[in-house]
Amino acid sequence: MSKRQYHIFYLMMQADGIYEKSVEIHEVKRHLPIPSGSVSLYYALWPEYRRKSLFRKKPKEWKVLELQKELEKLKGRAECDYDCWEMLYSRQFQEKAWPMAAQDLPFCILQAWLYAQRPFDTLYLPEEWNQGMQDAEQLMELLIPYLPRLKQVVWTGEEGTVSESLQNYLYEEYGMILLFDRRIPDGAVVIRRALAWKFLDATVKNGYNTLVHYGNIRRI
């Protein structure tokens, strides 16, 4: 089975930065392993301000249409030069510049985060996974590589379509019973998308800090 490689572009905010014609794209040297392949991360630091102001101390902020146009250019560069078809925004970038940017966590990032938690033998599934069959299918794909070595899978919240599908699959394929409990077992890995977002942000920032350390990029 051939391994897949995913390319993700992540945009962070350069606090107090001022735009200078273009923004550099950098690669995180550490590739993230997942069961089916690996994830390559690319990122850029987007300046908080559009340009200096001639009459005020505070630089000029981005206008929505202006920002949208420049982001489309940057996205196009990431696609053409680095084969990145997923562009994500850091929380800081969203709060300061692009609050309307709705985004879903790419499944490969969730896979990379869970892979990084190994070794584990217990998984805890919180209420957020009880939203419908799409969640059930994603959970199955996420858990399958680890099920032969798991002792427990714990479900919290109400029983429903997702828990029923998961329960049937676990029992039929592995003879495992899905446990229902609101308490998190000691040592369990809690599968939350928010934790995977934090993992992505930390990984990119660590890659950025490495460039700063070796003098290949200026500190923000």
QUIJO-V328746 format. One record per residue. N is the residue number from 1. RES is the residue in one letter. PHI is phi in whole degrees, -180 to 180 (999 if undefined). D_LAST is the distance of its C-alpha to the last C-alpha in whole Angstrom. Layout:
BEGIN
n:N res:RES phi:PHI d_last:D_LAST
n:N res:RES phi:PHI d_last:D_LAST
END
This chain:
BEGIN
n:1 res:M phi:999 d_last:43
n:2 res:S phi:-73 d_last:40
n:3 res:K phi:-84 d_last:36
n:4 res:R phi:-101 d_last:34
n:5 res:Q phi:-122 d_last:30
n:6 res:Y phi:-103 d_last:28
n:7 res:H phi:-120 d_last:25
n:8 res:I phi:-120 d_last:22
n:9 res:F phi:-108 d_last:19
n:10 res:Y phi:-123 d_last:17
n:11 res:L phi:-107 d_last:14
n:12 res:M phi:-110 d_last:11
n:13 res:M phi:-94 d_last:10
n:14 res:Q phi:-95 d_last:6
n:15 res:A phi:-59 d_last:7
n:16 res:D phi:67 d_last:8
n:17 res:G phi:-74 d_last:8
n:18 res:I phi:-122 d_last:11
n:19 res:Y phi:-62 d_last:13
n:20 res:E phi:-133 d_last:15
n:21 res:K phi:71 d_last:18
n:22 res:S phi:-155 d_last:16
n:23 res:V phi:-124 d_last:14
n:24 res:E phi:-77 d_last:14
n:25 res:I phi:-107 d_last:15
n:26 res:H phi:-121 d_last:15
n:27 res:E phi:-107 d_last:17
n:28 res:V phi:-76 d_last:17
n:29 res:K phi:-67 d_last:20
n:30 res:R phi:-84 d_last:21
n:31 res:H phi:-86 d_last:24
n:32 res:L phi:-94 d_last:25
n:33 res:P phi:-77 d_last:29
n:34 res:I phi:-136 d_last:31
n:35 res:P phi:-57 d_last:35
n:36 res:S phi:-99 d_last:35
n:37 res:G phi:161 d_last:33
n:38 res:S phi:-156 d_last:29
n:39 res:V phi:-122 d_last:26
n:40 res:S phi:-103 d_last:23
n:41 res:L phi:-110 d_last:20
n:42 res:Y phi:-125 d_last:18
n:43 res:Y phi:-152 d_last:14
n:44 res:A phi:-144 d_last:12
n:45 res:L phi:-105 d_last:9
n:46 res:W phi:-92 d_last:11
n:47 res:P phi:-64 d_last:10
n:48 res:E phi:-66 d_last:11
n:49 res:Y phi:-118 d_last:13
n:50 res:R phi:-74 d_last:16
n:51 res:R phi:-165 d_last:17
n:52 res:K phi:-71 d_last:17
n:53 res:S phi:-101 d_last:20
n:54 res:L phi:-76 d_last:23
n:55 res:F phi:-117 d_last:25
n:56 res:R phi:-127 d_last:22
n:57 res:K phi:-69 d_last:19
n:58 res:K phi:-78 d_last:18
n:59 res:P phi:-64 d_last:16
n:60 res:K phi:-78 d_last:19
n:61 res:E phi:-83 d_last:18
n:62 res:W phi:-74 d_last:19
n:63 res:K phi:-90 d_last:22
n:64 res:V phi:-57 d_last:24
n:65 res:L phi:-65 d_last:26
n:66 res:E phi:-64 d_last:23
n:67 res:L phi:-64 d_last:20
n:68 res:Q phi:-59 d_last:23
n:69 res:K phi:-63 d_last:24
n:70 res:E phi:-69 d_last:21
n:71 res:L phi:-67 d_last:20
n:72 res:E phi:-64 d_last:24
n:73 res:K phi:-63 d_last:23
n:74 res:L phi:-65 d_last:20
n:75 res:K phi:-62 d_last:22
n:76 res:G phi:-62 d_last:25
n:77 res:R phi:-64 d_last:23
n:78 res:A phi:-63 d_last:22
n:79 res:E phi:-70 d_last:25
n:80 res:C phi:-71 d_last:27
n:81 res:D phi:-88 d_last:25
n:82 res:Y phi:-129 d_last:24
n:83 res:D phi:58 d_last:27
n:84 res:C phi:-95 d_last:24
n:85 res:W phi:-106 d_last:27
n:86 res:E phi:-120 d_last:25
n:87 res:M phi:-116 d_last:22
n:88 res:L phi:-117 d_last:20
n:89 res:Y phi:-119 d_last:18
n:90 res:S phi:-68 d_last:15
n:91 res:R phi:-61 d_last:17
n:92 res:Q phi:-62 d_last:14
n:93 res:F phi:-64 d_last:14
n:94 res:Q phi:-62 d_last:18
n:95 res:E phi:-65 d_last:18
n:96 res:K phi:-93 d_last:16
n:97 res:A phi:-131 d_last:17
n:98 res:W phi:-143 d_last:20
n:99 res:P phi:-66 d_last:22
n:100 res:M phi:-86 d_last:25
n:101 res:A phi:-81 d_last:24
n:102 res:A phi:-74 d_last:26
n:103 res:Q phi:-152 d_last:25
n:104 res:D phi:-105 d_last:27
n:105 res:L phi:-72 d_last:26
n:106 res:P phi:-60 d_last:27
n:107 res:F phi:-61 d_last:30
n:108 res:C phi:-65 d_last:29
n:109 res:I phi:-72 d_last:26
n:110 res:L phi:-61 d_last:28
n:111 res:Q phi:-63 d_last:30
n:112 res:A phi:-64 d_last:27
n:113 res:W phi:-62 d_last:27
n:114 res:L phi:-65 d_last:30
n:115 res:Y phi:-60 d_last:31
n:116 res:A phi:-73 d_last:28
n:117 res:Q phi:-84 d_last:30
n:118 res:R phi:-59 d_last:33
n:119 res:P phi:-85 d_last:36
n:120 res:F phi:-151 d_last:37
n:121 res:D phi:-129 d_last:41
n:122 res:T phi:-137 d_last:40
n:123 res:L phi:-121 d_last:38
n:124 res:Y phi:-120 d_last:38
n:125 res:L phi:-109 d_last:38
n:126 res:P phi:-78 d_last:37
n:127 res:E phi:-58 d_last:38
n:128 res:E phi:-62 d_last:35
n:129 res:W phi:-90 d_last:37
n:130 res:N phi:-106 d_last:40
n:131 res:Q phi:-105 d_last:40
n:132 res:G phi:148 d_last:42
n:133 res:M phi:-65 d_last:43
n:134 res:Q phi:-63 d_last:40
n:135 res:D phi:-64 d_last:38
n:136 res:A phi:-61 d_last:42
n:137 res:E phi:-65 d_last:41
n:138 res:Q phi:-67 d_last:37
n:139 res:L phi:-61 d_last:38
n:140 res:M phi:-57 d_last:41
n:141 res:E phi:-63 d_last:39
n:142 res:L phi:-68 d_last:36
n:143 res:L phi:-87 d_last:39
n:144 res:I phi:-50 d_last:41
n:145 res:P phi:-62 d_last:40
n:146 res:Y phi:-108 d_last:40
n:147 res:L phi:-59 d_last:43
n:148 res:P phi:-60 d_last:45
n:149 res:R phi:-108 d_last:44
n:150 res:L phi:-86 d_last:43
n:151 res:K phi:-97 d_last:45
n:152 res:Q phi:-144 d_last:44
n:153 res:V phi:-125 d_last:43
n:154 res:V phi:-112 d_last:43
n:155 res:W phi:-113 d_last:43
n:156 res:T phi:-114 d_last:42
n:157 res:G phi:91 d_last:43
n:158 res:E phi:-76 d_last:46
n:159 res:E phi:-74 d_last:48
n:160 res:G phi:-167 d_last:48
n:161 res:T phi:-60 d_last:47
n:162 res:V phi:-67 d_last:44
n:163 res:S phi:-65 d_last:46
n:164 res:E phi:-65 d_last:49
n:165 res:S phi:-63 d_last:48
n:166 res:L phi:-66 d_last:46
n:167 res:Q phi:-61 d_last:49
n:168 res:N phi:-63 d_last:51
n:169 res:Y phi:-65 d_last:49
n:170 res:L phi:-60 d_last:48
n:171 res:Y phi:-73 d_last:52
n:172 res:E phi:-69 d_last:54
n:173 res:E phi:-92 d_last:51
n:174 res:Y phi:-129 d_last:51
n:175 res:G phi:65 d_last:53
n:176 res:M phi:-101 d_last:50
n:177 res:I phi:-99 d_last:51
n:178 res:L phi:-73 d_last:48
n:179 res:L phi:-90 d_last:47
n:180 res:F phi:-111 d_last:47
n:181 res:D phi:-162 d_last:45
n:182 res:R phi:-83 d_last:43
n:183 res:R phi:-85 d_last:42
n:184 res:I phi:-86 d_last:39
n:185 res:P phi:-63 d_last:41
n:186 res:D phi:-59 d_last:40
n:187 res:G phi:80 d_last:37
n:188 res:A phi:-75 d_last:37
n:189 res:V phi:-90 d_last:34
n:190 res:V phi:-91 d_last:33
n:191 res:I phi:-90 d_last:32
n:192 res:R phi:-124 d_last:30
n:193 res:R phi:-63 d_last:28
n:194 res:A phi:-61 d_last:25
n:195 res:L phi:-70 d_last:25
n:196 res:A phi:-69 d_last:25
n:197 res:W phi:-61 d_last:22
n:198 res:K phi:-64 d_last:20
n:199 res:F phi:-62 d_last:21
n:200 res:L phi:-60 d_last:19
n:201 res:D phi:-61 d_last:16
n:202 res:A phi:-66 d_last:16
n:203 res:T phi:-65 d_last:17
n:204 res:V phi:-66 d_last:14
n:205 res:K phi:-64 d_last:12
n:206 res:N phi:-65 d_last:14
n:207 res:G phi:-64 d_last:14
n:208 res:Y phi:-64 d_last:10
n:209 res:N phi:-63 d_last:10
n:210 res:T phi:-65 d_last:13
n:211 res:L phi:-63 d_last:12
n:212 res:V phi:-61 d_last:9
n:213 res:H phi:-59 d_last:12
n:214 res:Y phi:-93 d_last:15
n:215 res:G phi:76 d_last:12
n:216 res:N phi:-92 d_last:13
n:217 res:I phi:-154 d_last:9
n:218 res:R phi:-80 d_last:6
n:219 res:R phi:-75 d_last:4
n:220 res:I phi:-105 d_last:0
END
